Amino acid sequence: MIMKKILVVCTSGLGTSLAMRLYVEKFIKENNLNVKVEHTDIGSASFIEADLILGAKQVIECLAEQDHIEVIPLEDIVNRQYIRQQLFSSATVQSWLVEKEGIR
């Protein structure tokens, strides 16, 4: 099975992306998904393979075009309920949830 990955991006790859990563990991665990979550800086993001990328809208807008990778530009990076809603709205996450249900 190929490991699925979410990449959380911020300007420096330190505080903001780490905080968001911890929340995304909680979301992944709560939904019993087998997904790896990493965080990085904007400069390194283009060199890391991922299925889904999320970060602050102003940071995501600076990313190079990502072929075949869903990107979620967040308007609010501290509102956990908003981030949760954006993850549930993601086509990638929805496909993982459907896949998980199909395996049971």
Secondary structure in CASP SS format (residue, H / E / C, confidence):
PFRMAT SS
TARGET T0000
AUTHOR 0000-0000-0000
METHOD secondary structure of the structure
MODEL  1
M C 1.00
I C 1.00
M C 1.00
K E 1.00
K E 1.00
I E 1.00
L E 1.00
V E 1.00
V E 1.00
C E 1.00
T C 1.00
S C 1.00
G C 1.00
L C 1.00
G H 1.00
T H 1.00
S H 1.00
L H 1.00
A H 1.00
M H 1.00
R H 1.00
L H 1.00
Y H 1.00
V H 1.00
E H 1.00
K H 1.00
F H 1.00
I H 1.00
K H 1.00
E H 1.00
N C 1.00
N C 1.00
L C 1.00
N C 1.00
V E 1.00
K E 1.00
V E 1.00
E E 1.00
H E 1.00
T E 1.00
D E 1.00
I H 1.00
G H 1.00
S H 1.00
A H 1.00
S C 1.00
F C 1.00
I C 1.00
E C 1.00
A C 1.00
D C 1.00
L E 1.00
I E 1.00
L E 1.00
G E 1.00
A E 1.00
K H 1.00
Q H 1.00
V H 1.00
I H 1.00
E C 1.00
C C 1.00
L C 1.00
A C 1.00
E C 1.00
Q C 1.00
D C 1.00
H C 1.00
I C 1.00
E E 1.00
V E 1.00
I E 1.00
P E 1.00
L E 1.00
E C 1.00
D C 1.00
I C 1.00
V C 1.00
N C 1.00
R H 1.00
Q H 1.00
Y H 1.00
I H 1.00
R H 1.00
Q H 1.00
Q H 1.00
L H 1.00
F H 1.00
S H 1.00
S C 1.00
A H 1.00
T H 1.00
V H 1.00
Q H 1.00
S H 1.00
W H 1.00
L H 1.00
V H 1.00
E H 1.00
K H 1.00
E H 1.00
G H 1.00
I H 1.00
R C 1.00
END
